[in-house]
Amino acid sequence: MTIDQAAMPPTPVEDGCSVHSGRLSIGGVSVQVAGDRRTDVIFDSGLEPFCVKAGTADIDIQVEWVGELSLATRRPLFDSGTTWRLYELEAGFQFDFGDPIAQGQPYKRLLVDRCYRRAVLQMSAKHFASFPHAVDPLAYPLDELLIMHRLTQEKAIELHGCGIVRADGTGSLFVGHSGAGKSTTTRLWTEREDVEVLSDDRIIVRRDEDRRDAERRNDAAVETPVRAADGIGGVGVLRLRDRSASPTVHSAQDDKTEKQIPHRAFGPIRNDKGKMRMYGTPWHGEAMYASPGSSPLTRIFVLEHGHGNVITRLSPSQAVAELFARSFVPFHRHEYVDSALQFLQELVDTVPCYRYSFEPDRRAVETVQEFQD
C-alpha cells in the first residue's frame, strides 16, 4: 500500500485473522497487535511490564510485511528531523519511520484512521533482512507517538514529570522541563521514603472514572512496578531511548500574582475529590523508573531550582499555562491543542497546582511532607 492508495481506513484486527497477537496497556489506553509472525508481537523489555491479558482494545494494529517501503512524495505534515515524519491522508494519517543513515528510507510505516483506533503497520522486509534481531514493531518512538495521539481523543494528557506515590496511596506529580530536577526529585524521595515511582520523566493523567472503563476492557494488568535499573525491587534493566518523539514545548509566561502558601504542621495528604489519576509510562528518564501502576492525583508541583524550598499556589490560568508548556501534545492540529487546553482546565480545577522552587537536598522532601493545602 502506498501513500496514495491509503484512502480508506485500515481494516480492524479481528480474532482469528492472524496467527499471533499481543496486548498492552499504557495510561489507560489498551493496544492490540496482531501478525502472522511471532516477532510481530514481541515487545521489548521496556514494554513487557505493560502487557495485559486478552480484552477489548482501544487501538487495533495489524502487522504486514512488504518487500520495500518507498519514500513519500508529498509534503509531510510534521517532520521530526531525525527518525519520523507524519503525512495526512484522506481517511487518516501515515507515520513513516526512517533511518537517517539510509537518507530517511522508511523501514516501517503506520497507517492509522483519524480516531487512532485502527491501524496497519507495514514492515520493510528488505530493511530487516539486514537487521533480523532489530524487529520490534512498536519500538520507540512509535509506541509513544501512538499513545500521545490517541490521548487527543480522550480526556487525558501526557506530561513531562515524575510521579511519586507514598505508602498511604496518595500521589504527587512533579512536572518540569529537562534539567528542572525530576530525576533529582526521584532520587531524594526514594532515599527518604518507601515510595513507588510511576515514572521519572513521563506521566499520563486522565479522569479517574475513565480508569474503571479501562479496567473493564482489560482482564488483568501487570501490577508489579519496575524499579531502578540496578534491579532492586524490579523486573529487569530498562534502557534509555531516543527522545525525538517529543514535540518542542513552549515556555509559559510567569504571572507575578502568585500567592505564597505558608507551611503548616505535618498531616496526611488527602484528595477527597478523587477525580484525576496519574499513570506510569515506559518512557523513563535518567533515573530509569517506569511502572505500569497508577494512583489518585493529590497535588501537582511545577519544579524549578531556587533557594529555600518555597511552595507557592498557582492560579488556574497560571497552572494551565505551566502545565501546557510541559505537556506532550501533537501541535499539528488545532483541535488537539484545544482539547488539551480544555482538559488541563478541568485538571487544575480539580487538583491544586503549585510552583516549587527547591534546593536539591533532603529538606526538599521534608517541605512537601510537612505541607498542607
RODO-2510 file (C-alpha; in nm, 4 decimals, decimal comma):
residues 373
     n   res          X          Y          Z
     1     m     0,0000     0,0000     0,0000
     2     t     0,1442     0,3372    -0,0968
     3     i     0,0570     0,6748     0,0431
     4     d    -0,1774     0,7450    -0,2485
     5     q    -0,3565     0,4110    -0,2099
     6     a    -0,4375     0,4651     0,1565
     7     a    -0,7674     0,6485     0,1079
     8     m    -0,9640     0,4024     0,3208
     9     p    -0,9164     0,3401     0,6933
    10     p    -0,7183     0,0280     0,7852
    11     t    -0,9093    -0,2952     0,8316
    12     p    -0,9745    -0,3653     1,2013
    13     v    -0,7961    -0,6530     1,3691
    14     e    -1,0301    -0,9443     1,4354
    15     d    -0,9657    -1,2502     1,6481
    16     g    -0,8564    -1,5402     1,4331
    17     c    -0,7318    -1,3291     1,1409
    18     s    -0,3673    -1,3574     1,2474
    19     v    -0,1620    -1,6349     1,3988
    20     h    -0,0155    -1,4256     1,6800
    21     s    -0,1425    -1,1369     1,8929
    22     g    -0,0308    -0,9401     2,1947
    23     r    -0,1805    -0,6676     2,4097
    24     l    -0,0518    -0,3942     2,6345
    25     s    -0,1987    -0,1037     2,8291
    26     i    -0,0318     0,2336     2,8841
    27     g    -0,2023     0,5140     3,0721
    28     g    -0,5434     0,3508     3,0401
    29     v    -0,5066     0,3007     2,6639
    30     s    -0,5095    -0,0651     2,5543
    31     v    -0,3336    -0,1694     2,2339
    32     q    -0,3667    -0,4996     2,0474
    33     v    -0,1030    -0,6014     1,7932
    34     a    -0,1657    -0,8948     1,5576
    35     g     0,0530    -1,0534     1,2908
    36     d     0,1499    -1,3742     1,1166
    37     r     0,4994    -1,3878     1,2678
    38     r     0,5886    -1,4447     1,6299
    39     t     0,8257    -1,1484     1,6157
    40     d     0,5331    -0,9249     1,5158
    41     v     0,4006    -0,9301     1,8721
    42     i     0,7175    -0,9466     2,0813
    43     f     0,7590    -0,6286     2,2848
    44     d     1,0939    -0,5053     2,4118
    45     s     1,1885    -0,5179     2,7799
    46     g     1,0610    -0,1650     2,8391
    47     l     0,7085    -0,2559     2,7271
    48     e     0,6851    -0,6040     2,8803
    49     p     0,5658    -0,4785     3,2231
    50     f     0,2739    -0,3091     3,0451
    51     c     0,1464    -0,6298     2,8807
    52     v    -0,2091    -0,7341     2,9712
    53     k    -0,4313    -1,0320     2,9133
    54     a    -0,6918    -1,0564     2,6386
    55     g    -0,9606    -0,7907     2,6263
    56     t    -1,1229    -0,5322     2,4038
    57     a    -0,8591    -0,2906     2,2723
    58     d    -0,8769     0,0852     2,2190
    59     i    -0,6270     0,0532     1,9319
    60     d    -0,6036    -0,2429     1,6940
    61     i    -0,2843    -0,2805     1,4893
    62     q    -0,2356    -0,5345     1,2092
    63     v     0,1292    -0,6005     1,1182
    64     e     0,2033    -0,6574     0,7492
    65     w     0,5337    -0,7324     0,5798
    66     v     0,6136    -0,5701     0,2455
    67     g     0,9166    -0,6046     0,0229
    68     e     1,0268    -0,2419     0,0493
    69     l     0,8802     0,0925     0,1528
    70     s     0,9306     0,3850    -0,0833
    71     l     0,9848     0,7451     0,0163
    72     a     0,6675     0,9523     0,0306
    73     t     0,6429     1,2171    -0,2386
    74     r     0,4101     1,4639    -0,0737
    75     r     0,4985     1,7257     0,1840
    76     p     0,4909     1,6000     0,5441
    77     l     0,2511     1,7448     0,7969
    78     f     0,5285     1,7172     1,0540
    79     d     0,8956     1,6207     1,0317
    80     s     1,0881     1,5321     1,3463
    81     g     1,4106     1,5990     1,1584
    82     t     1,5579     1,2656     1,2638
    83     t     1,3535     0,9468     1,2842
    84     w     0,9921     1,0009     1,1748
    85     r     0,7601     1,2010     0,9509
    86     l     0,3829     1,2444     0,9565
    87     y     0,1592     1,2721     0,6500
    88     e    -0,2124     1,3426     0,6304
    89     l    -0,4269     1,1081     0,4224
    90     e    -0,7866     1,1399     0,3097
    91     a    -0,9094     0,8985     0,5781
    92     g    -0,6315     0,9137     0,8350
    93     f    -0,2601     0,9600     0,8862
    94     q     0,0683     0,7997     0,7851
    95     f     0,3721     0,7825     1,0114
    96     d     0,6979     0,6945     0,8340
    97     f     0,9933     0,5816     1,0453
    98     g     1,3225     0,6223     0,8641
    99     d     1,6900     0,5555     0,9091
   100     p     1,8993     0,8752     0,8799
   101     i     2,1899     0,6642     0,7507
   102     a     1,9686     0,5443     0,4635
   103     q     1,8681     0,9026     0,3774
   104     g     1,5331     0,8671     0,5508
   105     q     1,4260     0,5496     0,3698
   106     p     1,1295     0,4136     0,5709
   107     y     1,1804     0,0822     0,7475
   108     k     0,8270     0,0792     0,8843
   109     r     0,5048     0,2720     0,8187
   110     l     0,1957     0,3149     1,0338
   111     l    -0,1345     0,3839     0,8570
   112     v    -0,3995     0,4824     1,1092
   113     d    -0,7532     0,6231     1,0992
   114     r    -0,8384     0,9700     1,2303
   115     c    -0,9613     0,8415     1,5667
   116     y    -0,6450     0,6340     1,6218
   117     r    -0,8445     0,3152     1,6678
   118     r    -0,7470     0,1008     1,3680
   119     a    -0,4047     0,0803     1,2108
   120     v    -0,1895    -0,1187     0,9699
   121     l     0,1816    -0,1338     1,0485
   122     q     0,3917    -0,2124     0,7410
   123     m     0,7401    -0,3543     0,7968
   124     s     1,0118    -0,3442     0,5299
   125     a     1,1420    -0,6959     0,4608
   126     k     1,4411    -0,5509     0,2737
   127     h     1,5499    -0,3416     0,5711
   128     f     1,5054    -0,6075     0,8392
   129     a     1,6802    -0,8736     0,6315
   130     s     1,9983    -0,6897     0,7274
   131     f     1,8847    -0,6393     1,0898
   132     p     1,6847    -0,9514     1,1827
   133     h     1,7462    -0,9047     1,5544
   134     a     1,6070    -0,5498     1,5455
   135     v     1,2493    -0,6477     1,4569
   136     d     1,0378    -0,4630     1,7121
   137     p     0,7117    -0,3304     1,5625
   138     l     0,6262    -0,0921     1,8498
   139     a     0,9825     0,0239     1,9159
   140     y     1,0230     0,3837     2,0339
   141     p     0,9214     0,6364     1,9115
   142     l     0,6208     0,4604     1,7551
   143     d     0,4809     0,3484     2,0920
   144     e     0,4810     0,6965     2,2454
   145     l     0,3591     0,8666     1,9289
   146     l     0,0656     0,6273     1,9051
   147     i    -0,0400     0,6755     2,2678
   148     m     0,0175     1,0508     2,2533
   149     h    -0,2107     1,0862     1,9515
   150     r    -0,4733     0,8524     2,0954
   151     l    -0,4920     1,0697     2,4074
   152     t    -0,6158     1,3552     2,1858
   153     q    -0,9404     1,1574     2,1510
   154     e    -0,9875     1,1195     2,5267
   155     k    -0,9914     1,3227     2,8464
   156     a    -0,6220     1,2656     2,9111
   157     i    -0,2764     1,4115     2,8555
   158     e     0,0913     1,3171     2,8791
   159     l     0,3057     1,5435     3,0957
   160     h     0,6799     1,5846     3,1404
   161     g     0,7097     1,4894     3,5049
   162     c     0,7775     1,2303     3,7729
   163     g     0,5007     1,0664     3,9721
   164     i     0,5610     0,9805     4,3392
   165     v     0,3158     0,7593     4,5321
   166     r     0,3523     0,7463     4,9104
   167     a     0,2742     0,4489     5,1332
   168     d    -0,0740     0,5820     5,2101
   169     g    -0,1587     0,5737     4,8383
   170     t    -0,1563     0,9488     4,7785
   171     g     0,0239     1,0677     4,4684
   172     s     0,2088     1,3869     4,3803
   173     l     0,3153     1,4866     4,0316
   174     f     0,6334     1,6917     3,9920
   175     v     0,6430     1,8432     3,6427
   176     g     0,9364     2,0183     3,4829
   177     h     1,1350     2,0796     3,1681
   178     s     1,4552     1,8853     3,1087
   179     g     1,7037     1,9785     3,3795
   180     a     1,4395     2,1127     3,6184
   181     g     1,5071     1,8409     3,8746
   182     k     1,2741     1,5465     3,8040
   183     s     1,5450     1,2811     3,8364
   184     t     1,6851     1,4599     4,1416
   185     t     1,3388     1,4678     4,2972
   186     t     1,3020     1,0955     4,2296
   187     r     1,6345     1,0209     4,3976
   188     l     1,5590     1,2380     4,7021
   189     w     1,2215     1,0717     4,7618
   190     t     1,3454     0,7152     4,7191
   191     e     1,6226     0,7867     4,9675
   192     r     1,3782     0,9223     5,2265
   193     e     1,0664     0,7050     5,1916
   194     d     0,9409     0,3736     5,0637
   195     v     0,7600     0,5247     4,7653
   196     e     0,6507     0,3935     4,4290
   197     v     0,7853     0,5915     4,1358
   198     l     0,5440     0,5664     3,8433
   199     s     0,7938     0,7356     3,6109
   200     d     1,0789     0,9801     3,6435
   201     d     1,0056     1,1525     3,3103
   202     r     0,6633     1,0831     3,1503
   203     i     0,3280     1,0663     3,3279
   204     i    -0,0207     1,0297     3,1797
   205     v    -0,3091     1,1959     3,3645
   206     r    -0,6750     1,1185     3,2994
   207     r    -1,0122     1,1378     3,4699
   208     d    -1,0380     0,8708     3,7380
   209     e    -1,3705     0,7333     3,6134
   210     d    -1,2008     0,6535     3,2813
   211     r    -0,9796     0,4092     3,4725
   212     r    -1,2799     0,1933     3,5584
   213     d    -1,3723     0,1815     3,1918
   214     a    -1,0169     0,0774     3,1067
   215     e    -1,0243    -0,1958     3,3693
   216     r    -1,3388    -0,3390     3,2179
   217     r    -1,1628    -0,3520     2,8819
   218     n    -0,8693    -0,5477     3,0229
   219     d    -0,8990    -0,8639     3,2275
   220     a    -0,5817    -0,8041     3,4246
   221     a    -0,2793    -0,5777     3,4045
   222     v     0,0691    -0,6418     3,5391
   223     e     0,0802    -0,4532     3,8694
   224     t     0,4453    -0,5041     3,9663
   225     p     0,6258    -0,1700     3,9381
   226     v     0,9575    -0,1501     3,7599
   227     r     1,2199    -0,0096     3,9902
   228     a     1,5582     0,1371     3,9117
   229     a     1,7878    -0,0231     3,6565
   230     d     2,0107    -0,1747     3,9231
   231     g     1,7412    -0,4394     3,9648
   232     i     1,6488    -0,3521     4,3239
   233     g     1,2843    -0,4431     4,3583
   234     g     1,2462    -0,4528     3,9836
   235     v     1,1901    -0,6896     3,6962
   236     g     1,4816    -0,6081     3,4698
   237     v     1,7050    -0,3439     3,3249
   238     l     1,5452    -0,0678     3,1238
   239     r     1,7426     0,1178     2,8637
   240     l     1,7382     0,4866     2,7808
   241     r     1,5906     0,5605     2,4392
   242     d     1,5895     0,8383     2,1813
   243     r     1,3637     1,1275     2,2815
   244     s     1,2965     1,2548     1,9298
   245     a     0,9244     1,1748     1,9543
   246     s     0,8746     1,4608     2,1937
   247     p     0,7384     1,7799     2,0412
   248     t     0,9064     2,1076     2,1206
   249     v     0,7404     2,2556     2,4252
   250     h     0,6590     2,6228     2,4637
   251     s     0,7559     2,8238     2,7697
   252     a     0,4777     2,9912     2,9620
   253     q     0,4948     3,3457     3,0921
   254     d     0,5457     3,3883     3,4631
   255     d     0,2443     3,5544     3,6270
   256     k     0,3647     3,7746     3,9117
   257     t     0,0393     3,7465     4,1088
   258     e     0,1318     3,4196     4,2792
   259     k     0,0332     3,3938     4,6423
   260     q     0,2787     3,2234     4,8740
   261     i     0,1235     2,9449     5,0829
   262     p     0,2667     2,9131     5,4340
   263     h     0,3838     2,5734     5,5564
   264     r     0,1733     2,4160     5,8287
   265     a     0,2079     2,1265     6,0685
   266     f     0,2565     1,7758     5,9364
   267     g    -0,0605     1,5893     5,8448
   268     p    -0,1851     1,3290     5,5973
   269     i    -0,2463     1,4481     5,2437
   270     r    -0,5966     1,3717     5,1218
   271     n    -0,7732     1,4125     4,7896
   272     d    -1,1431     1,3772     4,8614
   273     k    -1,2427     1,4630     4,5061
   274     g    -1,0620     1,1617     4,3588
   275     k    -1,1390     1,2722     4,0029
   276     m    -0,7959     1,2571     3,8472
   277     r    -0,5476     0,9695     3,8277
   278     m    -0,1872     0,9576     3,7115
   279     y    -0,0286     0,6617     3,5327
   280     g     0,3269     0,5484     3,4834
   281     t     0,4679     0,5040     3,1327
   282     p     0,7552     0,3080     2,9727
   283     w     0,9344     0,6285     2,8707
   284     h     1,1692     0,6899     3,1603
   285     g     1,4388     0,9468     3,2264
   286     e     1,7868     0,9335     3,3761
   287     a     1,6711     0,7604     3,6943
   288     m     1,5154     0,4874     3,4759
   289     y     1,1891     0,4326     3,6621
   290     a     0,8910     0,3018     3,4641
   291     s     0,5861     0,1459     3,6288
   292     p     0,2509     0,0275     3,4874
   293     g     0,0856     0,1351     3,8135
   294     s    -0,1411     0,4318     3,8788
   295     s    -0,2559     0,6462     4,1689
   296     p    -0,5119     0,9152     4,2554
   297     l    -0,3517     1,2519     4,1911
   298     t    -0,3408     1,4720     4,5008
   299     r    -0,1170     1,7638     4,4071
   300     i     0,0889     1,8970     4,1193
   301     f     0,4181     2,0790     4,1705
   302     v     0,5928     2,2745     3,8931
   303     l     0,9626     2,2299     3,9614
   304     e     1,2304     2,4957     3,9371
   305     h     1,5702     2,5338     4,1012
   306     g     1,5809     2,8005     4,3695
   307     h     1,6626     2,8825     4,7311
   308     g     1,4754     2,7985     5,0477
   309     n     1,2265     2,5352     4,9220
   310     v     0,9360     2,7721     4,8599
   311     i     0,5899     2,6477     4,7582
   312     t     0,3508     2,8993     4,6010
   313     r    -0,0040     2,8382     4,4839
   314     l    -0,0734     2,8959     4,1135
   315     s    -0,3960     3,0452     3,9878
   316     p    -0,5936     2,8287     3,7428
   317     s    -0,4759     3,0319     3,4436
   318     q    -0,1147     3,0175     3,5599
   319     a    -0,1398     2,6432     3,6206
   320     v    -0,2849     2,5725     3,2747
   321     a    -0,0066     2,7724     3,1105
   322     e     0,2669     2,5991     3,3114
   323     l     0,1303     2,2505     3,2500
   324     f     0,0687     2,3100     2,8811
   325     a     0,4325     2,4171     2,8440
   326     r     0,5325     2,0796     2,9903
   327     s     0,2863     1,8615     2,8018
   328     f     0,3255     1,6339     2,5014
   329     v     0,0564     1,7471     2,2610
   330     p     0,0634     1,6999     1,8815
   331     f     0,0663     2,0628     1,7682
   332     h    -0,0050     1,9896     1,4015
   333     r    -0,3852     2,0086     1,4503
   334     h    -0,5561     2,2926     1,6353
   335     e    -0,8323     2,0655     1,7687
   336     y    -0,5708     1,8578     1,9512
   337     v    -0,4385     2,1733     2,1173
   338     d    -0,7905     2,2916     2,2054
   339     s    -0,8759     1,9542     2,3581
   340     a    -0,5564     1,9546     2,5642
   341     l    -0,6263     2,3021     2,6988
   342     q    -0,9814     2,2064     2,7913
   343     f    -0,8619     1,9006     2,9793
   344     l    -0,5905     2,0960     3,1586
   345     q    -0,8563     2,3413     3,2753
   346     e    -1,0533     2,0501     3,4217
   347     l    -0,7358     1,9177     3,5794
   348     v    -0,6388     2,2396     3,7593
   349     d    -0,9997     2,2899     3,8718
   350     t    -0,9768     1,9501     4,0421
   351     v    -0,6170     1,9190     4,1632
   352     p    -0,4274     2,2043     4,3363
   353     c    -0,1194     2,3160     4,1463
   354     y     0,1875     2,4843     4,2952
   355     r     0,5209     2,6224     4,1889
   356     y     0,8018     2,4578     4,3856
   357     s     1,1334     2,6410     4,3986
   358     f     1,3597     2,3871     4,5687
   359     e     1,7145     2,3044     4,6694
   360     p     1,8399     1,9509     4,5917
   361     d     1,8716     1,8092     4,9434
   362     r     1,6580     1,6143     5,1924
   363     r     1,4794     1,9298     5,3045
   364     a     1,3123     1,9438     4,9637
   365     v     1,1279     1,6227     5,0534
   366     e     1,0539     1,7329     5,4086
   367     t     0,8959     2,0533     5,2826
   368     v     0,6432     1,8579     5,0786
   369     q     0,5890     1,6018     5,3562
   370     e     0,5000     1,8793     5,6018
   371     f     0,2978     2,0875     5,3598
   372     q    -0,0807     2,1112     5,3785
   373     d    -0,3121     2,2907     5,1382
***
